[in-house]
């Protein structure tokens, strides 16, 4: 599949989306995830610990990702974001990221957003304004570095998020 897609639907995850989210995960093995991480991912979405979203085109889930804030914290965490490998580079990841950031930025008590990602996607997040806090070679798995990133939610970044998510 080629070229950008202009019409996405983003909505809350439901248990009916589980198999499609599993398919999205598996489309990203072995470059972005390892097969042994699948049970952890499925357990995570089954627990429902955070606000988890799916991005769809027509009737197909093409991506998923969530965010959460620990009680009393001023920092939100992005979690388990991914897009079907067939849709990489077509705007779905950006749409999902800006939607999550928009929802987070609407909470004025939240001062920053953090995430763990790999060397393969750190540039994507840097283009959105995230900065690298730390990096550990092979931190997730052999060939997948653990890169911790953070975005401060200043007045300027909140304005940018509102424009991008708009």
Residue, then its C-alpha position, 0 to 999 in steps of 0.5 A: x500500500x502506498x501514499x498517505x491516507x487522509x481519513x482515519x477513525x480513532x476511538x477507544x479500544x474494546x475487547x472486540x479489537x484484541x485480535x486485530x491489535x495482535x495482528x498489528x503487533x505481529x506485523x511489526x515483528x521482528x524489527x520493532x518488537x520480538x515475538x516473546x513480547x506478545x503475551x506482555x502486550x496482550x496482558x497489558x491491553x486485557x488489563x485496561x490500565x490506561x486509555x487505549x485507542x485504536x486507529x481504523x480505516x474503513x473497518x480495519x484496525x491499522x494501529x493502536x496506542x495508549x496513554x496513562x497518568x499515575x494518580x497524583x503524577x504530573x507526567x503522562x506515559x505513552x504506551x504500546x503505540x504501533x501501526x500495521x507495517x503495511x501503513x508505515x509512512x502513511x500518516x496513521x502513526x502521526x494521527x494516533x500520536x497527535x490524538x493521544x497528545x491532544x487528550x493528555x494536553x487537555x489536562x492542565x495538571x499534566x506537565x510532561x509526557x514520557x515514553x520508551x521507544x527504540x532507536x528505530x522510532x526515536x526520530x519520529x518522536x523527536x520530530x514531534x518535539x520529544x527529547x532523548x533522556x537516556x538510551x540503553x543498547x539492546x535494552x528491550x531485546x538484542x538489536x532493539x535499544x531502549x530509548x527514554x524520551x520526554x516532551x515538556x508541556x509548555x504553552x508553546x507545545x500545547x499550542x502546537x499539539x492543538x494545531x496538529x491534532x485539530 
